[in-house]
Amino acid sequence: MKKIAYSSLMLILVLTACANTNPKATDKTNDKVSINIDKNRLEGLSKAYFASGCFWCVEAIFESVKGVEEVVSGYAGGEEVDPTYEQVSSGMTTHAEAVEIHYDSTKVSFTTLVTVFFGSHDPTTLNQQGPDKGPQYRSIAFYNSANEKEIIEGYINQLKEDNAFDGPITTEVKPLDTFYNAEDYHQNYEVNNPSNPYIQRVSIPRLKRFQSKFPELLKTGH
């Protein structure tokens, strides 16, 4: 009986995996287009880049953090030029689903964003986050400067010293080369698709776990 229940649970998770719940995967009109962002509002803000599983989840988490003004879902960490969601989510590229974070460094530090990153996913599951499996869902902390690299590596060393996780940390630490915006329909996906099975069963619970761990980092109303 337990085996049947477990098998049913795993089937549900597989069917609601990020790559299997794309509502427009067969929509031929879904070519990549420029994202409607008020660039003037983002002028002067700092940027940070992370990958930690399905970008729908990661975007929602960072959007809830004080000092973060905008989060864009996209692709990074690979070699292919201008990849599409179908290519990345199926593992046909070397990219990972990632996010670009526009933040006010006077309100939130890069160190805090690194804390959010490691505090909102399991960095010990190689090429996997929850039901999403494959190198496109691997954990990556990108850096734009030597100082950011030092902060990331220092934080990882502290986590190791504190035995914060049961297994070895598999997070890649690498320079940000190019970030490619994901298609428009992926932006603010959790907010725009609250009834989606994956959002209900994976994304929202993941967001709530983060919020319960770091209430002091949340924007008012989150």
ZIUR-V508296 format. One record per run of one state. SS is the DSSP state (A for helix, B for strand, O for the rest). FROM is the first residue (numbers start at 1). LEN is the number of residues. If there is no record, write none. Layout:
SS,FROM,LEN + SS,FROM,LEN
This chain:
O,1,1 + A,2,14 + O,16,2 + A,18,3 + O,21,18 + A,39,4 + O,43,3 + B,46,7 + O,53,2 + A,55,9 + O,64,1 + B,65,1 + O,66,2 + B,68,9 + O,77,8 + A,85,5 + O,90,6 + B,96,8 + O,104,6 + A,110,10 + O,120,8 + B,128,2 + O,130,2 + B,132,2 + O,134,1 + A,135,3 + O,138,1 + B,139,5 + O,144,2 + A,146,16 + O,162,10 + B,172,4 + O,176,4 + B,180,2 + O,182,2 + A,184,3 + O,187,2 + A,189,4 + O,193,4 + A,197,17 + O,214,1 + A,215,3 + B,218,1 + O,219,4
